[in-house]
């Protein structure tokens, strides 16, 4: 453990971060000035002793109108000279009263941080105190995954661009025999109390022997005082998650979109994708269990769907005319049989699946719908939600072609969706189409969610979910509930 200098930093750590955090893509308080409060801090030791590595957990109290205070994880590195090639990751410079000028960087861009973070994940080093020299920080722990047997050492790293809610670092890692394995470590930027479903679900799948998800190296857990309206409360949760990286492969969105644009048959890959989806659902049910769906839970899920209907009508008032038809679909769903609840992906679409030549379809990112609170995303849900999400994503691929060319992709969409459902049914012996109104309700709910998203973020794409909503309310009824398969 390193020696802690009892010194001053000008500007302070919080001052540096406040001036920088507002421009980050993962910052939730756009358009206002951050006001940060330090909740906790911990360090990692640089083996060379040259670089300071410290992680801050901060509460943003700059928005008094919010009921919940957002907590951010901000890892920093402190260097005595600029880090070559990391100009875009510079948080700022500060004067250290003992060490002189320090260049402070967003740590995921610093190879020293990346290397030591993986050492922590594997349990090969301990977190260190930010307040006392030569003492560990027991509130932070590495949690190696039991199914990952080989220790690795990082030799190179780079940050993935374009992410909005977390920061992912791609690593070149070397095994003891000198061979390399690519890894990716996800640093969670916004923190909530509780286990992250991405860690829990992928960990359960790999330990059960599934090859439908990447191998898992392990995670980092931490404890911190979490703000609530009644004051700070003790909280624990995941801070980072490391897993196998599959380089040079395409996600299913790009593969399906290219097929849709060319008009190529995609029924074979779609059938395989349906089978892979069913396999993962079955494995999750086996590993983490199921519970019967109660009448109260049905009412709660349908109430959430009605809230999304209200939001969609607010975003696109022309949908008001569809409200009676939507209500008819939801009423029919309320009267049908609901399968048992289980853990599911929760935000399933073509962009969450990769195609590996060796392993076929591989599912990613089990965090659930990012706009929902973590506590909700960690609850068991209906597996039909994932099925409906993929049906909508297939429709998006066809709708994208229609927007680009003006020609109909309805036949391509229908054939692809049917094949996906065929593959699902063949794998587990349960045909999602047998759920009738329930499948229609979940698919319609997803389309309404998309209306709100596109109206706020991509108005040029709004026509796709609007058209889907009209098709679903035209063709989905208690008599003919077949989802968006027109």
C-alpha positions as CSV (number, residue, x, y, z in Angstrom):
1,X,0.0,0.0,0.0
2,X,1.3,3.4,-0.9
3,X,2.3,6.4,1.2
4,X,-0.5,9.0,1.4
5,X,0.8,12.6,1.3
6,X,-1.2,14.8,3.7
7,X,-1.1,17.7,1.3
8,X,-3.3,20.2,-0.5
9,X,-4.4,20.1,-4.2
10,X,-5.3,23.4,-6.0
11,X,-7.9,23.2,-7.4
12,X,-9.3,20.4,-5.3
13,X,-10.4,17.0,-6.6
14,X,-14.0,18.0,-6.4
15,X,-13.3,21.3,-8.1
16,X,-11.6,19.6,-11.0
17,X,-14.3,17.1,-11.5
18,X,-17.1,19.7,-11.2
19,X,-15.6,21.7,-14.0
20,X,-15.3,18.5,-16.2
21,X,-18.1,16.2,-15.6
22,X,-20.9,18.2,-17.2
23,X,-19.4,17.6,-20.7
24,X,-19.3,13.8,-20.3
25,X,-21.9,11.7,-22.2
26,X,-22.8,9.7,-19.2
27,X,-23.6,12.8,-17.1
28,X,-27.4,12.9,-16.4
29,X,-27.6,16.6,-15.5
30,X,-27.1,18.2,-18.9
31,X,-27.8,21.9,-19.1
32,X,-27.0,22.9,-15.5
33,X,-23.9,23.3,-13.3
34,X,-22.9,20.2,-11.2
35,X,-22.6,20.5,-7.5
36,X,-20.8,17.5,-6.2
37,X,-20.3,16.0,-2.7
38,X,-17.7,13.4,-2.1
39,X,-19.2,10.2,-0.6
40,X,-16.2,7.8,-0.7
41,X,-12.8,7.3,-2.2
42,X,-10.4,4.5,-2.6
43,X,-7.1,3.9,-4.4
44,X,-5.1,1.3,-6.4
45,X,-1.4,1.1,-6.2
46,X,0.8,1.6,-9.3
47,X,3.5,-1.0,-9.0
48,X,6.1,1.5,-10.3
49,X,5.0,4.1,-7.7
50,X,4.8,6.8,-10.4
51,X,1.0,7.2,-11.0
52,X,-1.6,8.0,-8.4
53,X,-4.8,6.0,-9.0
54,X,-7.9,7.1,-7.1
55,X,-11.7,6.5,-7.5
56,X,-14.1,9.0,-6.3
57,X,-17.8,8.3,-5.6
58,X,-19.7,11.6,-5.7
59,X,-23.3,12.8,-5.3
60,X,-24.6,15.5,-7.6
61,X,-26.7,17.8,-5.5
62,X,-27.1,20.5,-8.2
63,X,-30.7,19.7,-9.1
64,X,-33.0,20.3,-6.1
65,X,-36.0,19.4,-8.2
66,X,-35.0,15.7,-8.4
67,X,-36.3,13.3,-5.9
68,X,-33.2,11.1,-6.2
69,X,-29.6,12.3,-6.1
70,X,-27.4,10.7,-8.8
71,X,-24.2,9.1,-7.6
72,X,-21.3,8.9,-10.0
73,X,-18.2,6.8,-10.1
74,X,-15.2,8.9,-11.2
75,X,-11.8,7.1,-11.4
76,X,-8.8,9.5,-11.7
77,X,-5.1,9.1,-12.3
78,X,-2.6,11.7,-11.2
79,X,0.6,12.0,-13.2
80,X,3.7,14.2,-12.9
81,X,3.8,14.7,-16.7
82,X,1.2,14.6,-19.5
83,X,0.1,11.1,-20.7
84,X,0.9,10.9,-24.4
85,X,-2.2,10.5,-26.6
86,X,-4.7,11.1,-23.8
87,X,-5.4,14.8,-24.4
88,X,-9.1,14.2,-24.7
89,X,-9.2,12.4,-21.3
90,X,-7.5,15.2,-19.4
91,X,-9.7,16.3,-16.5
92,X,-7.4,19.2,-15.6
93,X,-4.2,20.2,-13.9
94,X,-3.6,21.0,-10.3
95,X,-0.8,22.0,-8.0
96,X,0.1,19.4,-5.3
97,X,1.7,21.1,-2.3
98,X,4.3,18.2,-2.0
99,X,4.6,16.8,-5.5
100,X,4.1,19.9,-7.6
101,X,2.0,20.1,-10.8
102,X,-0.1,17.1,-11.5
103,X,-2.0,16.1,-14.7
104,X,-5.3,14.5,-13.8
105,X,-6.9,12.1,-16.2
106,X,-10.2,10.2,-16.6
107,X,-8.6,6.9,-15.4
108,X,-10.2,4.4,-17.8
109,X,-8.1,6.1,-20.5
110,X,-4.9,5.4,-18.5
111,X,-3.2,2.0,-19.0
112,X,-2.0,2.0,-15.4
113,X,-5.6,2.1,-14.1
114,X,-6.8,-0.5,-16.6
115,X,-4.0,-3.0,-15.6
116,X,-4.6,-2.6,-11.9
117,X,-8.3,-2.7,-12.2
118,X,-8.1,-6.2,-13.7
119,X,-5.7,-7.2,-11.0
120,X,-8.3,-6.2,-8.5
121,X,-11.1,-8.0,-10.3
122,X,-9.0,-11.2,-10.2
123,X,-8.4,-10.8,-6.4
124,X,-4.6,-10.4,-7.0
125,X,-4.4,-6.9,-5.4
126,X,-6.5,-5.2,-2.8
127,X,-8.0,-1.7,-2.9
128,X,-6.1,0.8,-0.8
129,X,-7.4,3.5,1.6
130,X,-7.5,7.1,0.3
131,X,-7.0,8.4,3.9
132,X,-4.4,6.3,5.6
133,X,-1.0,5.1,4.3
134,X,-0.4,1.4,3.9
135,X,-3.9,0.4,4.8
136,X,-6.4,-1.6,2.6
137,X,-9.9,-0.3,1.8
138,X,-12.2,-3.1,3.0
139,X,-15.3,-1.4,1.5
140,X,-14.1,-2.4,-2.0
141,X,-13.4,-5.9,-3.2
142,X,-12.6,-7.9,-6.3
143,X,-14.9,-10.8,-7.0
144,X,-13.3,-13.3,-9.4
145,X,-15.7,-15.5,-11.3
146,X,-15.4,-19.2,-10.4
147,X,-15.6,-20.3,-14.0
148,X,-12.6,-18.1,-15.1
149,X,-9.6,-20.2,-14.0
150,X,-6.6,-18.6,-15.7
151,X,-5.1,-15.4,-14.3
152,X,-4.2,-12.8,-16.9
153,X,-2.0,-9.7,-17.1
154,X,-3.0,-6.6,-19.1
155,X,-0.5,-5.5,-21.8
156,X,-2.5,-2.8,-23.6
157,X,-5.9,-1.0,-23.3
158,X,-8.2,1.5,-25.1
159,X,-11.6,2.9,-24.3
160,X,-14.6,2.2,-26.6
161,X,-16.0,5.4,-28.0
162,X,-19.7,6.4,-28.2
163,X,-21.0,4.8,-25.0
164,X,-23.5,6.9,-23.1
165,X,-24.2,5.3,-19.7
166,X,-20.9,3.5,-18.8
167,X,-17.3,3.4,-19.9
168,X,-15.9,0.2,-21.4
169,X,-12.2,-0.5,-21.7
170,X,-10.9,-3.1,-24.2
171,X,-7.9,-4.9,-22.9
172,X,-5.2,-7.1,-24.4
173,X,-4.5,-9.6,-21.7
174,X,-1.7,-12.2,-21.5
175,X,-2.1,-15.6,-19.9
176,X,0.7,-17.4,-18.0
177,X,1.7,-19.3,-21.2
178,X,2.2,-16.1,-23.2
179,X,-1.0,-16.4,-25.3
180,X,-3.3,-13.4,-25.4
181,X,-7.1,-13.1,-24.7
182,X,-9.1,-10.0,-25.4
183,X,-11.2,-8.7,-22.5
184,X,-13.5,-5.8,-21.9
185,X,-14.1,-4.2,-18.5
186,X,-17.2,-2.0,-18.0
187,X,-16.9,0.8,-15.4
188,X,-20.3,1.7,-14.1
189,X,-20.6,5.5,-14.1
190,X,-24.0,5.9,-12.3
191,X,-24.4,3.9,-9.1
192,X,-27.5,2.6,-7.4
193,X,-27.7,0.3,-4.4
194,X,-28.0,-3.4,-5.3
195,X,-26.4,-5.9,-7.6
196,X,-26.1,-5.1,-11.3
197,X,-28.2,-7.5,-13.4
198,X,-25.5,-7.7,-16.1
199,X,-23.1,-9.1,-13.5
200,X,-25.6,-11.5,-11.9
201,X,-27.2,-12.9,-15.0
202,X,-24.0,-13.4,-17.1
203,X,-22.3,-14.8,-14.1
204,X,-25.1,-17.3,-13.6
205,X,-25.1,-18.3,-17.2
206,X,-21.3,-18.9,-17.6
207,X,-21.2,-20.8,-14.3
208,X,-24.0,-23.0,-15.7
209,X,-21.9,-23.8,-18.7
210,X,-23.6,-21.5,-21.3
211,X,-21.6,-20.5,-24.3
212,X,-24.4,-18.0,-25.4
213,X,-22.7,-15.2,-23.3
214,X,-19.0,-14.1,-23.1
215,X,-16.8,-15.7,-20.5
216,X,-16.8,-13.7,-17.2
217,X,-13.5,-12.7,-15.4
218,X,-15.2,-11.1,-12.4
219,X,-16.4,-7.9,-10.9
220,X,-15.6,-5.2,-8.4
221,X,-18.1,-4.5,-5.5
222,X,-18.1,-1.5,-3.2
223,X,-19.9,0.1,-0.3
224,X,-20.8,3.8,0.0
225,X,-23.2,6.2,1.8
226,X,-26.0,6.6,-0.6
227,X,-28.1,9.8,-0.5
228,X,-31.9,9.6,0.1
229,X,-34.5,12.3,1.0
230,X,-34.1,11.1,4.6
231,X,-30.3,11.3,4.6
232,X,-27.4,9.0,3.6
233,X,-27.9,5.3,4.0
234,X,-25.4,2.4,3.7
235,X,-25.4,0.9,0.2
236,X,-23.5,-1.7,-1.7
237,X,-23.3,-2.5,-5.4
238,X,-21.2,-3.3,-8.4
239,X,-18.6,-0.9,-9.6
240,X,-17.1,-2.7,-12.5
241,X,-17.5,-5.9,-14.6
242,X,-14.9,-7.7,-16.7
243,X,-15.6,-10.3,-19.4
244,X,-14.4,-11.8,-22.6
245,X,-14.3,-9.6,-25.6
246,X,-15.2,-10.9,-29.1
247,X,-13.2,-8.8,-31.6
248,X,-13.9,-8.6,-35.3
249,X,-17.6,-9.8,-35.1
250,X,-20.7,-8.0,-36.1
251,X,-23.8,-7.4,-34.0
252,X,-27.1,-8.8,-35.3
253,X,-28.4,-5.3,-36.1
254,X,-25.8,-4.7,-38.7
255,X,-26.2,-8.2,-40.1
256,X,-30.0,-8.0,-40.3
257,X,-30.0,-4.5,-41.6
258,X,-27.6,-5.4,-44.4
259,X,-29.9,-8.3,-45.3
260,X,-33.0,-6.2,-45.2
261,X,-31.4,-3.5,-47.4
262,X,-30.4,-6.1,-50.0
263,X,-33.7,-8.0,-49.6
264,X,-31.7,-11.2,-48.7
265,X,-33.4,-14.0,-47.0
266,X,-32.7,-13.9,-43.2
267,X,-34.9,-16.6,-42.0
268,X,-32.1,-19.1,-41.2
269,X,-30.1,-16.7,-39.0
270,X,-33.4,-15.6,-37.4
271,X,-34.4,-19.1,-36.6
272,X,-31.0,-19.7,-35.0
273,X,-31.4,-16.5,-33.0
274,X,-34.8,-17.6,-31.7
275,X,-33.3,-20.9,-30.6
276,X,-30.4,-19.1,-28.8
277,X,-32.8,-16.7,-27.1
278,X,-34.9,-19.6,-25.8
279,X,-31.8,-21.5,-24.7
280,X,-30.7,-18.5,-22.6
281,X,-34.2,-18.1,-21.1
282,X,-34.2,-21.8,-20.2
283,X,-30.8,-21.5,-18.6
284,X,-31.7,-18.5,-16.6
285,X,-34.9,-20.2,-15.3
286,X,-32.8,-23.3,-14.3
287,X,-30.1,-21.2,-12.6
288,X,-32.1,-18.5,-10.9
289,X,-35.5,-20.0,-10.6
290,X,-39.1,-19.0,-11.4
291,X,-42.1,-17.8,-9.5
292,X,-45.8,-17.8,-10.4
293,X,-47.2,-14.5,-11.7
294,X,-49.8,-13.1,-9.3
295,X,-52.8,-11.1,-10.2
296,X,-51.3,-8.1,-8.4
297,X,-48.1,-8.4,-10.6
298,X,-50.3,-8.6,-13.7
299,X,-52.1,-5.4,-12.7
300,X,-48.7,-3.7,-12.0
301,X,-47.3,-4.6,-15.4
302,X,-50.4,-3.5,-17.3
303,X,-50.4,-0.2,-15.3
304,X,-46.9,0.4,-16.5
305,X,-48.0,-0.2,-20.1
306,X,-50.8,2.4,-19.7
307,X,-48.3,4.9,-18.4
308,X,-46.2,4.4,-21.5
309,X,-49.4,4.8,-23.6
310,X,-50.0,8.2,-21.9
311,X,-46.4,9.2,-22.5
312,X,-46.6,8.2,-26.2
313,X,-49.8,10.1,-26.7
314,X,-48.1,13.2,-25.1
315,X,-45.1,12.8,-27.4
316,X,-47.2,12.0,-30.5
317,X,-50.8,13.4,-30.0
318,X,-52.0,11.7,-33.2
319,X,-51.9,8.4,-31.3
320,X,-54.9,9.4,-29.2
321,X,-57.2,7.8,-31.8
322,X,-55.5,4.5,-31.1
323,X,-56.2,4.5,-27.3
324,X,-59.4,2.4,-27.5
325,X,-57.6,-0.2,-29.5
326,X,-54.6,-0.2,-27.2
327,X,-56.9,-0.6,-24.2
328,X,-58.6,-3.6,-26.0
329,X,-55.3,-5.3,-26.4
330,X,-54.4,-4.7,-22.7
331,X,-57.8,-5.9,-21.6
332,X,-57.4,-9.1,-23.6
333,X,-53.9,-9.6,-22.1
334,X,-55.3,-9.3,-18.6
335,X,-57.7,-12.2,-19.2
336,X,-55.1,-14.6,-20.6
337,X,-52.7,-17.0,-18.9
338,X,-49.3,-15.4,-17.8
339,X,-46.2,-17.6,-17.7
340,X,-44.1,-17.8,-14.5
341,X,-41.8,-14.8,-13.8
342,X,-38.1,-15.3,-14.2
343,X,-34.9,-13.3,-14.8
344,X,-34.7,-12.0,-18.4
345,X,-32.5,-9.8,-20.6
346,X,-34.9,-6.9,-20.2
347,X,-33.6,-4.7,-23.1
348,X,-33.4,-7.2,-25.9
349,X,-32.8,-6.2,-29.5
350,X,-30.6,-7.0,-32.4
351,X,-27.8,-4.6,-31.1
352,X,-27.5,-6.8,-28.0
353,X,-26.4,-9.9,-29.9
354,X,-23.1,-10.7,-31.7
355,X,-22.5,-13.4,-34.2
356,X,-19.4,-15.5,-33.6
357,X,-18.2,-17.9,-36.4
358,X,-17.3,-20.4,-33.7
359,X,-20.2,-20.0,-31.2
360,X,-23.1,-18.6,-33.2
361,X,-25.3,-16.0,-31.6
362,X,-23.8,-14.5,-28.3
363,X,-26.0,-12.3,-26.1
364,X,-24.6,-9.2,-24.3
365,X,-25.6,-6.4,-21.9
366,X,-28.1,-7.9,-19.5
367,X,-28.5,-4.6,-17.6
368,X,-32.1,-4.2,-18.6
369,X,-33.9,-1.1,-19.9
370,X,-31.6,1.7,-19.0
371,X,-34.3,4.2,-18.1
372,X,-35.8,2.0,-15.4
373,X,-34.4,2.1,-11.8
374,X,-31.9,-0.7,-11.0
375,X,-34.2,-2.1,-8.4
376,X,-36.9,-2.7,-11.1
377,X,-34.4,-4.1,-13.6
378,X,-33.3,-6.7,-11.0
379,X,-36.8,-8.2,-10.6
380,X,-38.0,-11.3,-12.3
381,X,-40.1,-10.5,-15.4
382,X,-41.9,-12.1,-18.3
383,X,-39.7,-13.8,-20.9
384,X,-42.2,-12.7,-23.5
385,X,-40.8,-9.1,-23.0
386,X,-37.5,-10.2,-24.6
387,X,-39.4,-12.0,-27.4
388,X,-41.4,-8.8,-28.1
389,X,-38.3,-6.7,-28.0
390,X,-36.6,-8.8,-30.7
391,X,-39.7,-8.8,-32.9
392,X,-39.7,-5.0,-32.7
393,X,-36.0,-4.8,-33.5
394,X,-36.6,-7.0,-36.6
395,X,-39.3,-4.6,-37.6
396,X,-36.9,-1.7,-37.2
397,X,-34.5,-3.2,-39.6
398,X,-37.2,-3.5,-42.2
399,X,-38.5,0.0,-41.4
400,X,-35.0,1.4,-41.8
401,X,-34.9,-0.1,-45.3
402,X,-38.3,1.4,-46.1
403,X,-37.2,4.9,-45.0
404,X,-34.1,4.7,-47.1
405,X,-35.6,3.2,-50.3
406,X,-39.4,3.9,-50.1
407,X,-40.0,0.2,-50.9
408,X,-42.0,-2.1,-48.7
409,X,-40.1,-4.5,-46.4
410,X,-43.2,-6.1,-44.9
411,X,-42.7,-9.5,-46.5
412,X,-39.1,-9.6,-45.2
413,X,-40.1,-8.5,-41.7
414,X,-42.9,-11.1,-41.5
415,X,-40.8,-14.0,-42.7
416,X,-37.9,-13.0,-40.4
417,X,-40.2,-12.6,-37.3
418,X,-41.9,-15.9,-38.0
419,X,-38.6,-17.7,-38.3
420,X,-37.4,-16.2,-35.0
421,X,-40.5,-17.5,-33.3
422,X,-40.2,-20.9,-35.0
423,X,-36.7,-21.2,-33.6
424,X,-37.7,-20.2,-30.1
425,X,-40.6,-22.7,-30.1
426,X,-38.4,-25.5,-31.4
427,X,-35.8,-25.0,-28.7
428,X,-38.0,-25.2,-25.7
429,X,-41.3,-26.5,-26.9
430,X,-43.3,-23.3,-26.0
431,X,-44.5,-21.2,-28.9
432,X,-44.7,-17.5,-28.0
433,X,-47.5,-17.2,-30.5
434,X,-49.6,-19.4,-28.2
435,X,-49.6,-16.5,-25.7
436,X,-51.8,-14.5,-28.1
437,X,-52.9,-11.3,-26.5
438,X,-50.0,-11.3,-24.1
439,X,-47.4,-11.2,-26.9
440,X,-49.4,-8.5,-28.7
441,X,-49.5,-6.4,-25.5
442,X,-45.8,-6.6,-24.9
443,X,-44.9,-5.8,-28.5
444,X,-47.3,-2.9,-28.5
445,X,-45.8,-1.7,-25.2
446,X,-42.4,-1.7,-26.8
447,X,-43.6,0.3,-29.8
448,X,-45.1,2.9,-27.5
449,X,-41.8,3.2,-25.6
450,X,-40.1,3.6,-29.0
451,X,-42.5,6.5,-29.9
452,X,-41.4,8.4,-26.8
453,X,-37.7,7.7,-27.4
454,X,-37.7,8.7,-31.0
455,X,-39.8,11.8,-30.4
456,X,-37.2,13.0,-27.9
457,X,-34.0,11.9,-29.5
458,X,-34.5,10.9,-33.2
459,X,-37.6,12.5,-34.6
460,X,-36.6,11.4,-38.1
461,X,-37.1,7.8,-37.0
462,X,-40.5,8.4,-35.3
463,X,-42.4,7.1,-38.4
464,X,-41.2,3.5,-37.7
465,X,-42.8,3.0,-34.2
466,X,-45.9,5.1,-35.2
467,X,-46.5,2.8,-38.2
468,X,-45.9,-0.2,-35.9
469,X,-48.4,1.0,-33.3
470,X,-51.1,1.4,-36.0
471,X,-50.4,-2.1,-37.4
472,X,-50.5,-3.6,-34.0
473,X,-53.7,-2.0,-33.0
474,X,-55.3,-2.8,-36.4
475,X,-54.3,-6.4,-36.4
476,X,-54.0,-7.4,-32.8
477,X,-57.3,-8.2,-31.2
478,X,-58.6,-10.9,-28.9
479,X,-59.6,-12.8,-32.0
480,X,-56.4,-12.5,-34.0
481,X,-53.5,-11.8,-31.7
482,X,-50.4,-12.5,-33.7
483,X,-48.0,-9.6,-32.9
484,X,-46.5,-7.3,-35.5
485,X,-46.2,-10.0,-38.2
486,X,-48.0,-8.2,-41.0
